Amino acid sequence: MGREAGELLKRLEYRGYDSTGASFIGDDGAIKLLKKVGAPSRVVPELGIDRQAGQRFIGQVRWATYGAVTDVNSQPHLVRCKVEMVGAHNGNISNTDALKPALTIQGHTVVSDNDGEMITHLTEDAYAANLADPSSALAACRAAYAAAGLKAAIPDGAFLLMDAARKADARAEGSYAAAFADPKVPGVVAVKSGSSLYAGIGTDAHGDFVVVSSDLTSVLSKTRMLIPLSEGEGLWFTERDYLVFTLGKDFAFSVPRPKRSKLNVRDTGLRAPFRYFMEQEIASAPDNLDEVLRYYFRSPETEGLFAAFEDRKDLCKALLGKVLALYEAPHEPALVAAFKGLLADPVHRELTTRVKPHADVLRAHGGRPLSDERQLLADLERLDPQASEALALFDLLFIWKKRRRVTRHLMELVQAIRETQKEGGRVFLVASGTSYHAALVAATFFNNLSGVAVFPCNPGMFRSMYLNALQPRDLLLGITQSGETKDLVDIFQDVRARVPGLRRISLVNNENSRIPQELSEFYLPILCGPEIAVAATKSFLNQVAILYVLAASFSLTERKIAANLERAKELIAETLRMCERDVEEAAKRLYLEPSLHILGTGLIGLAREGALKIREVVLNHAEGYDAAEFKHGPNTILGKNTLFSIQDLAGLLEVYEQHRDGRPFAGGIEALQAWPELVETRFSNYPLLFVCPSEERDIRITISQIHTHKIRGADIMLIAEKQPELALAVAGKPMGQDRYWSKYIEVPFSGDPNLFVFAATVALQRLAFRMSVLKMEYLDRLTVADHGVHPDAPKNVSKSITVD
């Protein structure tokens, strides 16, 4: 048990490393709790977590929100106020401040400030009440259980604990997932209340098991058989049995059949030689553009085969339904048997006969499957290597089916925008964070390629500027990675309620989320796969790519757009190769700077996204501006200012030691008055990073701004294609500015200002990543506690913002 627990905790390290905890319940019902401040990689061996034995395990890796980073605020929490229980959670209980005194009044000893302890005490309180008077709770549970037609024996204690979790959830405000256990009652109860929770069932060398985690990679490391679990549901489980129950008012039970995951742990795992997910995800950008090319464009290689599929759509869809039914196989022997039956199925035999003229395409496609069902097909190939041609057929059928839907919806959206423009309506691109910056870039594409004006805005802007002035002829395109962003969900609901006739469409990565499935007429997929690092990188590039396709569809042929995306893919790969040394040099110059501005000439969206990446993962102040707009006020930061870095402060001490002449150090303003050189020698040039496309007008504006600002105390960096006049402007040292520093990060030639965006994006992403690693390592060497700098999991930010 201990070894498995340790490995599962280490898998969560990318999500938090403030503290690590583990609770083990032995066969005798004794609870052993081990927890302390520190990352799993350090705490697991230090506390001997990987050497423990037990029947049940609840562990937690913390990224602190409620409560300081201390041992007592670490999770899990063992409580014994009214009944002995152990519990842990992931998420936020937003009414923690009100719950702590209320729980104290109710007789609980609250020892921490952590909201995980609050939800554990809430469950303990309701559970103790149920144990004291079980009749009504048991009656409700048994009635709901009987109504579901379920007959397997469930311990009374398990029913009472499930009911207690429901009652605790009713008192808790916020978004969280949690797990609780009573050592005297079999199993563990887990709840999914606004935060991610995944459950899997399987068998290994030690026997049967059920594993539940807020992180999918942890589950997939043990099994690919997932127990379906929806928002607002809970789960009671032992090593081989489980029961799903509902939270909220309507109490119901179910035992859904496990389904094989479409994802492998490889899809969500860190692969060599990468040390960080952010680095891996930036490097994966060319492969992700392959997905866009695969589903948004026809391919000459498969056109004949796909035409044959179109001729017998009914047969193809019937066969695909039979392939998808393989997900229901509960274990590998059943999967093998079902697959053999499918190969002998008359539908499969008939379609195989019909596509024989395209057998060369099937053979050429053999090897690694590429469709959304690639993990299932890879498993089948491992189990039956002789079935490669049949599996290639299945894979191409899945690609054909999705491509026909994606291309149909793309054309439908293009037509909807045309109609909106013709009728005098407006096209709103509404998104948050990185997706909003993609919308700003998209507005540039639409301006350059379609002649259509679009209105990019974040939900707050949209609500305050446009919501009350909407007309049915307008169009809303929501852009979101998760499909669950709360403020964007609210906008879709508001628009649906106020202007039912207004068309609502989305661009989304998580295709099974709420916005595409419940709130949109249809959606276009981003197709970048799971993104683990908090800072969005590959999802931004795929959003930009699809928005480029959409804008270019008004003026370019499909073949030309596909060729341009192929070139964008090459530009990304070339940039990562040829700019590595220059980016590293710039990162070393910038990583300890307390502030910088990124100035985009005509590319405000890209400038803002680059600045956001630096703020997110380096924790330095960074701001994205239009290049010419910077001179209208923000340029006052140039020259002497009061921004000092850690290095500058260290320099102050050096100057003091050199000049104090034995005089006592008064400190504060008196010291600065006594030794003005302490400050005077620490002023430095302010860093400006320009991003300039290859348009002649943009080059002229950038050159003018470089000269304007470097003479006033700016160090200049530039991301641009090769351009001699730009290079001269950057490199020229102003008279009297001996400390002037500059760097020209030259990206590959694109021949197209729109495609320049792709190269500049990865240069900015790589810069932010390297700055983050350098600063993290520097602060670690200084032993700065809780600095929160990390390229994958920086402090204060979350991957999915599902609360207001």
N, C-alpha and C positions, 0 to 999 in steps of 0.2 A: 504493500500500500504506500509506504513512504517514498519509494523510488518513483512511482507513478505520480504521487502528489508533487514531488519536487520538480519533475519534468513539466507538469501542467502549469505550475506557478511560473517557471522560467519562460514558458511560452507567452505569458502575459506581461513580460517585462517591458515590451515596447509600449504598453498602454499606461504604465506607471511604475515608479520605482521609489516612492517615498517610504513605503513600509511593506512588509510581507508577513503574512500570518497563515497558520494552519491549525485546524482542530481535528483531532482523530477520536472516533468513538470505537472503543474496543468491544469485543464479544461480551464482556462483563458489564457493559453500559457505562464504563468510566470514560470521562472526557479528558483529553490531554490537549492543552492549548499552548502553542508556541508562536510568538510573534514579536517583532521589533522593527525599529526604523531601519530601512535599507532595501536595496533591490534584491529580487529573488536569487540572482547569481551569487550574491554574497551571503544573504541571510539563510538560505536553504542549507548550505553546508555548516554555517556557524551554529545554527540551532539544532542541527541533526534532523531536519525535517525528512530528509531522504532516507533516514534509518528507522523511521517509526513503523509500527504495526497498527492495524485497526480494521474495522469492518466498514466504517463510513468516514468520509473526509469532506470537510468544508474549508476552503482556503480563499484568500483574497490578496490581491496586489493593489496597493492604494496609490491613487493620484489625488492629493489632498484637496478638499474643498471645505467641508465643515470640520473645524478643529485643526490645530497646529500639527505639524509633523512630529509626533511623540509616540512612544511605545503605547501609552494608554489610549490614544486615539486610533491606534492600529486596529485592524479587523482580522479575524472574526471577534465577536463579543460573546463571552460566556456570562449568562445572567442566572441568578438564583433568588431573586426577590420573592417570587411567589411559586415558581416551579423552575427546575433546572432546564435550561435550553442553551443552544448555541446558534448564532446567526451571523450572516454577513450580507452586504448589499453592494451594488454598483449603481451610481447615479446620484441624485440629489433629493433629499426630503426637505422641501423649501419652508415648511413650517416648524423646523427643528427648534427655533428659538422659543416658540410658544409651547411646544411639546415638552421640553425639558422640565419647566416648573410644574406643568400639569401632571406629568408622570411622577414627579417627586411627591406631589400631594396625594397621589393614588397609592403611595407606599413603595415606590421603586427607588433604588439607590442608583442614581445616574453618575457614573464615575468619569465620563469623558464628555467632550463637546462634539463628538462625531455623530452624524446623522444615522450611521449604520447601527449605533447602539439604540437610537430612538425607535427605529422600525423593529428592532429585536424586542425591546421592552413593550412596544405596542402589541406585538404578537404574543409575548409572554402574558400580558395582562388579559387579553381576550381568551387565551388558551387556559389560564388558571380559572377564569370564570366558567368556561365550558366544563372543565373537570369538576368544579364544585357543584354545578347543576347541569348535567349533560343532556337532559331529556329533550329540550326544545331544539338544540343544535343537532343532536343525533336524528331526531325526527325529520328535520329539514333535509339533512344529508341523505338519509335513507329514502325519502320520498323522491328526491332528485335522482338518486342512483337507480331506483326502480323504474322511474320514468324513462331513463335512458336504455332500459332493457338489459342492464348489466347484472350478472349473477355471481361473479367471483367474490370470495370473502375478502372484505376489507376490515382491518382492525378498527375498533371504535376510536382508539386514540388517534389514528391517522385521519379519520373523519373530523374529529374535534380540532386537530391541528390545521387541517385545510380550512375549516370554518373560521378559525382564529386568524389565519393569514388574510382571509377575505375581510374580516372585521377590522384588522389593522390597516389594510389598504384603504378602507373607507375613511379612516382618520388621518391618513398620511396625505400630504399634498406634495406633488412633484412628479418626477419621472425616475423610475428605478427598476432594478431587478434584484431579487433577494432569495436567500436560501436559509431554511431553519430546520433544526432537528431536536427532538426530545430523545435522549439516550434510552428511555424506557419504551419507546414506541418504534416499531420497524420503519425504516425508510427516512427520506428527506422530503421536505416540501419546498418547492421553488415557485416564485411568481414573476410574471413578466408584466410590469406596469409602467409602460412608457419608455423602457430601455431594452436594449437587445438581450435576448436569452435564447440559447440553442440547446437542444437535448439530443443525445444519441444513445443507441443501444447496440451491444455487441458481445463478443466472446473473445477472450485471449487465453494465454497460457495459464492464467490464474482462475479462469472461469467466466461466468456471465457478469456483465456490468451494465449500468446506466451512468452516463456522464452528462452533466449539465454545466454550461458555462455562458457567461456574457460574451465570450469570444469564440467565433466559429472555428478558428484554427485549432483551438484546444480540443474541441469535439472531433474534428476531422483527423487529428493526430491519433485518435483511438478507433474511430469507426466512421464509415460513410453512410450508415443507416441512421437517418434522422427521424426523431419523433416530431410530427408537425405540431407547432406551438405558435399560437397567434397572440397578438397584442390583447391584453386584458384577460389572459388565462394563467392558470397555475398548474403545477404538476406535482403529484406525489409519486415517489418511485423508490423501489428497492433495487437489488442487483439484477432482477429479471422481470419485475412487474412494474406497471405504471398506470396512472389514472390522471387524466386531464380534467380540470374543473374551471369554471368561469369565475371571474371577479365581478364586482358590480352587483346590481339588484337581482338579476335573473340567475339563479343557481342551477347549473347543469353540469353533467359529467359526460365524458366520452373516453374511448380508448382508440384513438386514431391509429391506423396501421403505419408502421415505419416506412419511410421512403428513402431510396438511395439518393444521396446528395449529388448534385450536378458538379460540385466543386471538389477538387482534390486539395489536400493540405498544401501541395506545391503551388496552387493558385494563390494562396494567402500566406505562404511561408517565405522566409528570407533565404536566398540562394547565393552560393559562392559565385564571385568573389566579394559580393556586397556585404557591408557591415551594417547598413542602415536601409530601412524601407524607402526613405525619400530618395536616396541615391539609386536604388534599384528601379523605382518607379519613373524617375527621370530617364534612365537608360532604356526603359521599355517603350518609350514613346514611338519609335519607328514601327515596332510590332503592333502597337495599338492602332496606328494609322492603316496597317494592313487590314484590320477588322473593318474599318470604315470603307476601304476599297472593296472588300469582299461583299458587303451587304448593301452598299449604296450605288453600285455600278454593275453593269453586265460585264461578263468576262468572255472573250472569244473562245477560250479553252472549253468552257462548259455550255456555251450557247446552244449547241445542237442537242446535248443531253437534256438541258432544262426545257427546251422546246418539246422534247418527247414527254417529259413530265407534265407539261401543260396539256398535252393531248389526252392524258389520262389522269386528270387531277383527282378524280374520285378514287381511283386505284391507289394513287400515291398517298392521299390523306388517310385512307383505310390502313395502309401499311404503317404509316407513321404512328397512328393510334396504337397499333399492336406493338411497335417498338417501345413507345412510352409506357405501355403496360408493364414492361420489364422492371421499371422502377419499383413495382409493388413486391418483387421477389424478396422474401424476408432474409435470405442468406444465400451464399454462393451456390450450394447444390441446387437450390430451387431456381436460381438465376440461370444456371447451365441448362437445366431441364426445360425452362421456358424458352430459352434461346434456341435450343434444338427444335422445339416445336414450331417456333416462328420460321426457321429456315425451311421447314417442310410445309409451311402454310401455303395453300393455293394462291393467295394474294401475292405472296413473295415470289412464288414460282412464275406466276404470270407476268409480273413486272420485270423480273429478271430476263424473261424471254423477250419482252418488248424493247429492252434497252441494250440487247446484244450488239447492235450496230455501233454502240458507243463504249464497247468493252475496253478500248484503249484509254479512254478518259478515266474509267474506274480504276484501271491498273496504275495509271499515272498518279491518281489521287491516293493510292495506298500509302500507309505509314501513319503518321500522327494525325488523328482526327482534328477537325477545325471548327466544327459546329458547336452550338450551345450544349449539346449532349455529348461532348467529346470525352468526358470522364466515364460515362456509361459505356461508350463504344470502346474506349481503351481497356476497361475492365473485361469486356467481352473478348477483345483480341487476346488479352493475356490468358483467358480461360480456353479460347479456341483459336489458336494461331492460323488454322487452315481456313478460317472464314473471312479473310481479309477483303476479298472482293465484295462480299455481301455487306460488310461493315462500311466499305467505301461508298456503296450505294446508299446505305442509311445516312451516312454523314452528308453526302451531297443532297439527299432529299431534304434534310433539315435545313441546310443552307439555302436551297431553292425556296422552301416555304417561307423562311424568314425574309429572304431578299425580296420576294414578290410583295410581301407586306410593307417592308421598309420603303421600297421604291414607289409603291402606290401612295403611301402616306406622304412621302417627300413631294410628289407631284401634286397631291391634294393640297398640301400647305402652300406650295408655290402658287397654285390657282387661287387659293383663298386670299393670299396677299394681293394678287392682281385684282381680285374683285373688291377687296377692301379699298385699294387705291382708287379704283375706278368709281366707286360710290362715295368717295370723299371721306372715308374712314381713316383711322389711325392704327398703326401696328405698334403695340407695346411689347417690349422685351423686359420681363420682370424677373429679377433674380437677386440673390443675396451673396455677399462675399466674393469669392473667386468667380462664381457664376455671373455675378453682376459685371465684373471686369470683362468677362467673355462677351457679355452683351454690348459693352462699350466698344470692344474691338469689332463686333459684328456690325455695329452702326457704321463704322469706317468701311467695311466690306460692302455693305448695301449702298453707301454713298458712291463708292468707286465702281461698282459692278452692276448695279440694278437700277440706279436712279430712283430708288424708293427710299423715302425718309422713314426711319423707324425711331421709336422713342425708348431708349434703354433707361431703366430706373430700378431702384431697389424697392422692396415692398413699402417702406416708410414714405419714400418719395411718391410712389404711385397712389398710396392712400391719401396723402395730403395734397397732391397736385391734380390728380386726374379722376379719382374714383367717382366723385359727384358729377362729373361732366361726361361720363361714358355714354356712347350711343350704340345701338344694336349693330351698326355697320363696322364698329371697331373690332380689332382682333387682339387677343392676349396670347402671347407665347411665353410660357414659364420655363425657365432654365434652372435645373437643379441636378446635383449629383445624387443625392440620397432619395429624392422624391418624397421626403417627409419633413422638409424644413417648415417649421411652425408658421413663421410669418408669411411664407409663400402659400401654404395651405389656407391660411386665413384670407388671403387675397382671392384665391380661386373660389372660396365659399362666398365671399362678399360679392364678387362679380356675378356668380351664378344666381344669387338671391336678388340683386338689384337690376341686372340686365340679362334676363334668361336667354335672349337671342344672340348675345355676343359670343363669338366662337372662342373656345378655350382649348389650347393645344400645349403640349409640353415636350421639352427635350430633356431626357433623363437617363441616368446610368442604371439605377436600381429599377428594373422594369416591373417588379412585383410590388412596388410601393404605392402609397395612397394617391399621389397626384396623378400618375398615369392611369391607374386602374379605376379610380373613383371620380376624379374631378376633371378629366380631360376627355374631349371627343376622341382624340387619338394622340399618339406620341411618337417621337423619333428617338431611337436608342443611341446613347453616347458610345457604348461598346468598348469601354476601356477596362472592364473587369474590376475585381475588388481593389480598392485603394486603402492601404493600411495606415500609412503616415498621415498625421493630422493635416499637414499642409497639402492642399490639392496641387498636383503637378500634371500627371498624365490625364486626369479628367479635364483640366483646363485646356490642354492641347487638343483633346478629342472634341470638346465643345467648340473650340475655335475652328477646327477642321470641318465639322458638320455645318456650322454657321457660314463658313466660306462656301461650302457646296450649295447651301440654300441661296445665298446672295448671287453666286456665279450662275445659277440655273436660269437667271433672267437674261443673260447675255452670252454665255459660252455653251458650246456643245458638251454633251456628256463625255465624249472622248477627251476633249481638251481639259475639262475639269479633273477627270481621273489622272491625266498626265501631270497636271499641276500638283495634285496631291502626291503622286509618286515623287515629284521633285521636292515637295515639302518634306517627305520622309527622308530623302537623301540629305537635304539641308540640315535636318536635325542631327543625323548621324555624323555628318561632316563637322558640324559645329562642336559637338561633344569631343571629337578627336582633335581638331586643329586649335581650339580655343582653350584647351585645358591649362596650359602653362600661363597664359595671360589672365585667365580667370583666377587661378591660384595666386598670382601676384597681386591682383586687385583685392582678393579676399584677405590677404595678409595685411594689406594697407588699411582695410576698412573694418575689420571685425571688432576692433575695440573703439571705433568711433561712436560717440553717443548719439549722433544724428547724421542723416544724409538726406538728400533729395534726389529722386530719379525724375528726369525731365524728358518727357516724350514729345517729340516734334510731330504733331498730328496723330499721336498714338497715346492718348491719355489713359485708355483702358490698360494698355500694356505697362505704362509707367506705374499706374496704381497697383497692378497685380505684382510687379516686381517689388514694390515697396511693401506690400502686404506680406510677401514671402519673407522678407528680411525682418519685419516686425514679429511675425509668427515664430520663426525658428531661431533668430539671433537675439531677439528681445531688445534690439536697438531701435530708437525712433527712426522711422523712415517714412517719407511722404512722396507720393507720386503726383506730379504736376504736368500741365502743358508747358513746354519749354518757354514760349514767349510770355506766358502768364506769370512766370516766376518773377519777372522784373516788376510786377505790379504789387509789391509789398513783401513777399517772402524773402526777397534778396537782402532785406535788412539783417539777416542772420550772418551775412558775409562780413569778414573783417573781425574786429575785436568783439567778442561775445562772452557769455559766461558758461558756455558748454565745455565741460572738462571730462576727459575719459579717465579710466583707472590708471593708465600710463601717465597721464598728465599729473594726477595726484601724487603718484610715486615720485615724479620729477620735482614737485613742490618740496617734498621732504629732502630730496637731494640738495636743492638750492638752499634750503634752510640750514642743513648741516654744514654747508660750505661757507655760509655768510654770517652765522650768528655770533661769531667772535666772543664766545663765552657768555653772551648776554642771556638772561633767563627767557624762556619761551612763554610769553603771556597768553598766546592762543587767541582764536577768534579774530575779530576785526582789528584788534590791537596788533596782532602779529602781522597782518597784511599791511597795516599802516607803517609799522616799523621796518618791514622788508618788502617794499612794493615789487621787488623783482620776483617774489614768490608767485605773483600773478602775471606780471608783465612778460616773463619768459615762457609762460605756458600757453599763450594764445597760439593757435595754429590755423592753417587754412581749412576751410570748410569743404567737404567732398560733394561734388555734383557729378552725377552719372547721367549722361545724355544717351538717348536711344533715338537714332535717326534713320529713317528709310531712305531709299535712293532717289526720291523725287527731287528735282532741281530746286523747287521752292523750299522744300524741307531742309535741304542742305544749306541754302542761303540763310534761312532763319537760324539754324543750329550754329553756323559759323559766327553769325552776329552775336548770339547769346553767349557762346564760349568766350569771345573777346570781351564782352560786357562784364562778365562775372569773374574771369580769372584775374583781371587787374584790381578787383576789389577784395581779393583774398579767398579765392576758390581754387581747390585742386580739381582738375578735370579728368573725368573718365568718359569714354565714348564706346558704345556698341553700335557698329555700323559696318556696311560692306566697304571694300577698299575704295577710297576716294582721296586723291592727293591733297586737295585743298582742305578737306576735313583734317587730314593728318597733320598738315602744317599748323592749322589753328590749334589743335590739341597740344602739339609738341612745343610750340613757341613759348619761351619763358619770358614773362613780362619783366621789363626793367625794374630793378629794385625788389623783385620777388625771388630771392635766391632759394627759398625753401619750396618753390612751386614744384608740384609732382603731377604727372599725367600718365594716362594709360589708354591706349587705343586697342580695344578688343575687336579685332577684325573678324567678322563672320563671313561665311562663304557667299559668293556672288549668286544672287537669285534671278536677276533680271526682271523682277516683279515686286513692287513695294508691298503687295499683299502677302506674298510668300515670305518676305523678309520677317514678318511677324513670327513665323515658326522658329527661325534661327535665333532671333533675339530672345524669344521666350525661354528656350533651353539654356541660353547663356545666363540669363537672369536667375533662373531656377538653380543652375549649378553654382552661381555666385552665392546665393543665399545659403545653399547647403554647405558649402565649404566655410563660409563665415560662421555658421552655426557650430560646426565641428571644431573649428579653431578656438572659438570663444568658450565652448563647453570644456575643452581640454585645458585651456588657460585657467578658467575658474576652478576646475577640479584640482589643478596644481596648487592654486592658492588656498585650497580647502574651504572655499566659500560654500556654506551650507545652503541648501534649498534654492540654488540660483535658477533652476527651472529651464535652463537652456538645453535643448535637445532637438535634433533634426526630425525625430519621429513623433515625440510626445512632449512638446513644449508646455509650460504651465498655462493654466487658465483657459485653454481652448479645447474644444471637443470636436470630434469628427462629424457628428450629426447633431444639429441644433434643433431639438424637438420640443423645446419649451420657449415661452415668451421671453 
